[in-house]
């Protein structure tokens, strides 16, 4: 480097599509100084990234600060517009692929993937400067013009698929409500073996009757809890008792659990096996327990008298819209109100 000044990182060198790239370990304290290019106000056709969504930053920052012992970030991907120098380690096991990357201080950087992680890390450093000694992997692509950089952004995001809500709940060990939903799915007799844990929809060929996401939302509504809310042992037991009691009011659930009727047939014929009804029952259950704390179980069993057939006119405009099941907030709301009225409860405005 002609100037003699620059950045130096331990790195790995690789090749993709005939181009060299480098994976470097970057201290968190250096990250905000390295990537300072502000693209705000520049038209999209001249940018290489989406504009920063500032609403996402506080959530990611909290994730870092509240999980100091086990937070994890994937690599940031960036492009730089200058030549670099890579010095391979002598006699390294990886041959010429392991060494040190030198980047001139005059180089300009553009983040192709990870701008929100970078912004959140900067915010977290303001609260806990000691984070600065920790590192994050950065994948550097060199000598790429804006046209290739934009294509790189498109390629990185084109094949990125967010996990389904059910799968996210299954693997989330930080959210108490997610752990409770998973426990209920294997402990409640009518849920055991009948819960789809990977998808948020159930195919006609599946033997599953409920989705894990549906149980999560319904249980959250029942307890008045949201994502990452704390849940006491008493509340967990209450949720278990509620769903066990409800199962006794749903004979079709028992038939499905005993494989005496197909799940597909139940979904075609009944409302109570769909997420919109489960969520609405959770909302109505919260009001039931508040208004009938001593005998809520007896009142809950009255739901066996509801005509749950999809052909019943009562569901059109509530759980059903134009002949199709609807999980829209308004439909969940209206279904919950109907169930509250059926149970003789004072109708509160359901919290969705």
C-alpha positions in Angstrom: 0.0 0.0 0.0 1.6 3.2 -1.1 0.4 5.4 1.8 1.8 2.9 4.4 -1.3 3.3 6.6 -4.2 0.9 6.7 -6.1 -1.9 8.5 -4.7 -5.3 9.2 -6.8 -8.3 9.9 -6.0 -12.1 10.4 -7.9 -13.6 7.5 -8.6 -16.5 5.2 -8.4 -16.2 1.4 -10.8 -18.0 -0.9 -12.1 -17.9 -4.4 -15.7 -17.7 -5.8 -16.6 -17.3 -9.4 -13.0 -16.6 -10.3 -12.8 -13.7 -7.7 -10.7 -13.7 -4.6 -12.5 -12.9 -1.3 -11.4 -12.8 2.3 -12.9 -13.7 5.7 -11.5 -11.6 8.4 -12.0 -11.3 12.2 -12.9 -7.7 13.0 -13.0 -6.3 16.5 -16.5 -4.9 17.4 -14.8 -1.6 18.4 -13.5 -1.2 14.8 -16.7 -2.1 13.0 -18.5 1.3 13.3 -15.3 3.1 12.3 -14.7 0.9 9.3 -18.3 1.2 7.9 -19.2 4.8 8.1 -20.6 5.4 4.6 -24.0 6.9 4.9 -26.3 6.1 2.0 -29.4 7.9 3.4 -31.0 10.1 0.8 -29.2 8.5 -2.1 -31.7 7.1 -4.7 -32.1 3.3 -4.7 -30.5 3.0 -8.2 -27.3 4.5 -6.8 -27.2 2.5 -3.6 -26.0 -1.0 -2.9 -28.3 -1.8 0.1 -31.8 -1.1 1.4 -32.1 2.0 3.6 -31.5 1.4 7.2 -34.7 0.5 9.1 -34.0 2.3 12.5 -37.0 0.5 14.1 -35.0 -2.8 14.0 -31.9 -1.5 15.7 -33.2 -1.3 19.4 -34.4 -5.0 19.3 -31.0 -6.2 18.0 -29.2 -4.1 20.5 -31.3 -5.5 23.4 -30.5 -9.0 22.1 -26.8 -8.3 22.4 -27.0 -6.7 25.9 -29.4 -9.2 27.4 -27.5 -12.2 26.1 -23.9 -11.3 26.7 -23.0 -14.9 27.5 -24.4 -16.5 24.4 -25.3 -14.0 21.7 -24.3 -15.0 18.1 -24.1 -13.1 14.8 -23.4 -14.4 11.3 -20.7 -12.8 9.2 -21.1 -9.3 7.8 -20.6 -9.2 4.0 -18.9 -6.1 2.6 -17.4 -4.8 -0.6 -14.4 -2.4 -0.8 -13.2 -0.4 -3.8 -9.4 -0.7 -3.6 -6.6 -3.1 -4.0 -5.6 -5.1 -0.9 -2.5 -7.1 0.1 -2.7 -10.5 1.5 0.4 -12.0 3.2 0.1 -15.8 3.6 1.6 -17.4 6.6 4.7 -19.4 5.9 4.4 -23.2 5.8 0.8 -22.9 7.1 -1.3 -26.1 6.8 -3.7 -24.3 4.6 -1.0 -23.3 2.1 -1.6 -19.8 0.9 -5.1 -19.5 2.2 -4.3 -18.4 5.8 -2.6 -15.1 6.5 -3.0 -11.4 7.1 -5.1 -9.0 5.1 -4.0 -5.4 4.7 -6.5 -2.8 3.5 -5.6 0.8 2.8 -7.1 3.4 5.1 -8.4 5.2 2.0 -10.6 2.3 1.0 -14.3 2.8 0.9 -16.6 0.1 2.2 -20.2 -0.9 1.4 -22.1 -3.4 3.5 -23.9 -5.9 1.3 -25.4 -7.8 4.2 -25.4 -6.9 7.9 -26.0 -3.1 8.1 -28.5 -3.5 11.0 -26.1 -5.8 12.9 -23.4 -3.1 12.5 -25.7 -0.3 13.7 -26.9 -2.4 16.7 -23.4 -3.2 17.7 -22.5 0.5 17.6 -25.4 1.2 20.0 -24.5 -1.7 22.3 -20.9 -0.4 22.5 -22.2 2.9 23.9 -23.7 1.0 26.8 -21.0 -1.6 27.2 -17.7 -0.5 25.7 -16.0 -3.7 26.9 -17.8 -5.4 24.0 -15.2 -3.8 21.7 -12.6 -6.5 22.3 -14.9 -9.2 20.9 -15.0 -10.0 17.2 -17.3 -10.6 14.3 -16.5 -12.3 11.0 -16.5 -10.0 7.9 -16.4 -11.3 4.4 -14.7 -8.8 2.1 -15.2 -8.8 -1.7 -12.6 -6.6 -3.4 -12.4 -4.5 -6.6 -16.1 -4.6 -7.3 -17.9 -1.7 -8.8 -21.3 -0.5 -7.8 -23.1 -2.6 -10.4 -21.5 -5.9 -9.1 -22.1 -4.8 -5.5 -25.8 -4.3 -6.2 -25.9 -7.7 -7.8 -24.2 -9.2 -4.8 -26.9 -7.7 -2.5 -29.6 -9.2 -4.7 -27.9 -12.6 -4.8 -27.4 -12.7 -1.0 -31.0 -11.9 -0.3 -32.6 -13.8 -3.2 -32.2 -17.2 -1.7 -32.6 -16.1 2.0 -35.7 -17.8 3.4 -37.0 -16.9 6.9 -37.8 -19.9 9.0 -41.5 -20.5 9.6 -43.0 -19.1 12.8 -43.5 -22.7 14.1 -39.9 -23.6 13.5 -38.7 -20.4 15.1 -40.8 -21.2 18.2 -39.5 -24.8 18.3 -35.8 -23.6 18.4 -36.3 -20.5 20.6 -34.9 -21.2 24.1 -34.9 -17.6 25.2 -38.7 -17.0 24.9 -40.5 -18.5 27.9 -43.8 -18.6 25.9 -42.1 -20.6 23.1 -40.8 -23.1 25.7 -44.3 -23.3 27.2 -45.9 -23.9 23.8 -43.5 -26.7 23.1 -44.1 -28.3 26.5 -47.9 -28.2 26.0 -47.5 -29.7 22.5 -46.1 -32.9 24.1 -47.8 -33.0 27.4 -51.4 -32.2 26.6 -53.0 -35.5 25.6 -55.0 -34.0 22.7 -51.9 -32.2 21.3 -49.4 -35.0 21.7 -48.4 -36.2 18.2 -50.9 -33.9 16.6 -48.8 -30.7 16.3 -47.0 -29.5 13.2 -43.7 -28.0 14.5 -42.1 -26.9 11.2 -44.8 -25.3 9.2 -47.5 -22.7 9.8 -50.0 -24.5 7.5 -51.0 -28.1 7.4 -51.3 -30.1 4.2 -54.3 -32.2 3.4 -52.2 -35.4 3.7 -50.8 -34.5 7.1 -52.0 -36.4 10.2 -51.3 -33.2 12.3 -54.2 -31.2 13.6 -52.6 -28.1 15.1 -49.6 -25.9 14.4 -47.1 -25.0 17.1 -47.5 -21.4 16.1 -51.3 -21.7 16.7 -50.7 -23.1 20.2 -48.2 -20.4 20.9 -50.5 -17.5 19.9 -53.5 -19.1 21.7 -51.6 -19.7 24.9 -50.2 -16.2 24.8 -53.7 -14.8 24.5 -54.9 -17.1 27.3 -52.2 -15.8 29.7 -52.1 -12.3 28.4 -48.5 -12.7 27.5 -46.4 -11.7 24.5 -43.0 -12.8 23.1 -40.3 -13.1 25.7 -42.7 -12.3 28.6 -41.8 -14.1 31.8 -44.1 -17.0 32.8 -44.6 -18.3 36.3 -45.0 -21.9 37.2 -48.6 -21.1 38.3 -49.3 -19.7 34.9 -47.8 -22.6 33.1 -49.9 -25.0 35.2 -53.0 -22.9 34.4 -52.3 -23.2 30.7 -51.9 -26.9 30.9 -55.2 -27.3 32.9 -57.0 -25.0 30.4 -56.1 -27.0 27.3 -56.7 -30.4 29.0 -60.1 -29.2 30.0 -60.9 -27.8 26.6 -60.0 -31.1 25.0 -62.7 -32.8 27.0 -65.2 -30.4 25.4 -63.9 -31.4 21.9 -64.7 -35.1 21.3 -63.4 -34.8 17.7 -59.9 -34.0 19.1 -60.0 -37.3 21.0 -61.1 -39.2 17.9 -58.2 -37.7 16.0 -55.7 -38.5 18.7 -56.9 -42.1 18.6 -56.7 -42.2 14.8 -60.4 -43.0 14.6 -60.9 -40.1 12.2 -58.5 -38.4 9.8 -57.2 -34.9 10.6 -57.9 -33.8 7.1 -61.5 -34.7 7.5 -61.8 -32.7 10.7 -60.2 -29.6 9.2 -62.7 -29.8 6.3 -65.7 -30.2 8.7 -64.9 -28.2 11.9 -63.8 -24.8 12.9 -62.3 -25.7 16.3 -59.2 -27.3 14.7 -58.1 -24.2 13.0 -55.7 -21.5 14.4 -58.3 -18.7 14.2 -60.6 -20.7 16.6 -57.8 -21.7 18.8 -56.6 -18.1 19.2 -60.1 -16.9 19.8 -60.6 -19.6 22.4 -57.5 -18.4 24.2 -58.8 -14.8 24.2 -62.2 -15.9 25.5 -60.4 -18.1 28.1 -58.6 -15.1 29.5 -61.9 -13.4 30.1 -63.5 -16.6 31.5 -60.8 -17.1 34.1 -60.9 -13.5 35.2 -64.7 -13.5 35.5 -65.2 -17.0 36.8 -61.9 -17.7 38.7 -63.4 -20.5 40.8 -65.5 -22.5 38.3 -64.0 -21.6 34.9 -63.4 -25.2 34.1 -67.2 -26.0 34.4 -68.0 -23.1 32.2 -65.3 -24.0 29.6 -66.9 -27.4 29.1 -70.0 -25.6 27.8 -68.1 -25.1 24.5 -69.0 -28.7 23.6 -72.5 -27.2 22.9 -71.2 -24.9 20.3 -72.0 -25.9 16.7 -68.4 -26.0 15.4 -69.4 -27.3 12.0 -68.0 -25.1 9.2 -71.4 -25.3 7.5 -73.0 -23.4 10.5 -74.1 -19.9 9.5 -72.8 -18.5 12.7 -69.2 -18.6 11.5 -69.5 -16.6 8.3 -68.1 -13.2 9.0 -66.3 -14.5 12.1 -63.9 -17.4 11.7 -65.0 -17.8 8.1 -64.8 -15.1 5.4 -66.4 -15.7 2.0 -66.5 -19.5 2.7 -62.8 -19.7 3.7 -61.1 -19.9 7.1 -59.6 -16.5 8.0 -56.8 -15.8 10.6 -57.1 -12.0 10.1 -57.1 -10.1 13.4 -60.6 -8.9 12.8 -61.9 -12.4 12.4 -60.1 -13.7 15.5 -61.6 -10.7 17.3 -65.2 -11.4 16.2 -64.9 -15.2 16.9 -63.6 -14.4 20.4 -66.6 -12.1 21.0 -69.0 -14.8 19.9 -67.5 -17.4 22.3 -67.6 -14.9 25.2 -71.2 -14.2 24.6 -71.9 -18.0 24.3 -70.3 -18.5 27.7 -72.3 -15.7 29.2 -69.3 -13.5 29.8 -69.1 -9.7 29.9 -67.5 -8.9 26.6 -64.2 -7.1 26.9 -62.3 -5.8 23.9 -60.0 -8.7 23.1 -56.3 -8.0 23.1 -54.9 -9.4 19.9 
